[in-house]
């Protein structure tokens, strides 16, 4: 990540079915689950914008970037 620019993570919770793929694959533990198993952002500052979560989400509910 360049400079002090923080990544933008957009999550569409209506589409999220709580499969856990995104937070289980995140190498920096940026994502976690809520009480229903749906994805939440736990540590935005650790995001490197690797897009693993976005690339592997079967429901296309995560977007990284602008």
C-alpha positions as CSV (number, residue, x, y, z in Angstrom):
1,X,0.0,0.0,0.0
2,X,1.3,3.4,-0.9
3,X,1.6,6.2,1.6
4,X,-0.9,6.7,4.3
5,X,-3.9,5.9,2.1
6,X,-6.3,3.5,3.9
7,X,-8.0,0.9,1.8
8,X,-11.7,1.0,1.2
9,X,-13.6,-2.3,1.8
10,X,-17.2,-2.3,0.7
11,X,-19.4,-5.2,2.0
12,X,-22.9,-5.9,0.8
13,X,-24.4,-7.7,3.8
14,X,-27.6,-8.5,1.9
15,X,-25.6,-10.7,-0.4
16,X,-23.4,-12.3,2.3
17,X,-24.5,-15.8,3.3
18,X,-21.8,-16.1,6.0
19,X,-19.8,-18.9,4.2
20,X,-16.6,-17.7,6.0
21,X,-14.3,-18.0,2.9
22,X,-13.2,-14.3,3.1
23,X,-12.2,-14.1,6.7
24,X,-10.7,-17.6,6.7
25,X,-8.4,-16.7,3.8
26,X,-7.5,-13.2,4.8
27,X,-3.7,-13.3,5.5
28,X,-3.8,-10.2,7.8
29,X,-6.9,-11.1,9.7
30,X,-8.6,-7.9,8.5
31,X,-12.0,-9.5,8.4
32,X,-14.0,-11.4,11.0
33,X,-17.5,-12.7,11.5
34,X,-20.4,-11.3,13.4
35,X,-22.9,-13.3,15.6
36,X,-24.6,-14.6,12.4
37,X,-21.4,-15.6,10.7
38,X,-21.5,-12.6,8.2
39,X,-18.3,-10.7,7.4
40,X,-17.3,-7.6,9.4
41,X,-14.1,-5.5,9.2
42,X,-12.0,-6.1,12.3
43,X,-8.7,-4.3,11.4
44,X,-8.9,-2.0,8.4
45,X,-5.4,-0.6,9.0
46,X,-3.9,-4.1,8.4
47,X,-5.4,-4.5,4.9
48,X,-2.8,-4.7,2.1
49,X,-5.4,-4.7,-0.6
50,X,-4.4,-8.2,-1.7
51,X,-8.0,-8.8,-2.9
52,X,-8.0,-12.5,-1.8
53,X,-11.4,-11.9,0.0
54,X,-12.8,-10.2,-3.1
55,X,-11.5,-12.8,-5.5
56,X,-12.8,-15.7,-3.5
57,X,-16.2,-14.5,-2.4
58,X,-18.8,-16.7,-4.2
59,X,-21.5,-14.0,-3.8
60,X,-19.5,-11.0,-5.0
61,X,-20.3,-9.1,-1.8
62,X,-16.9,-7.7,-1.1
63,X,-15.2,-4.9,-3.1
64,X,-11.7,-3.6,-2.4
65,X,-10.8,-0.1,-3.6
66,X,-12.6,2.9,-4.8
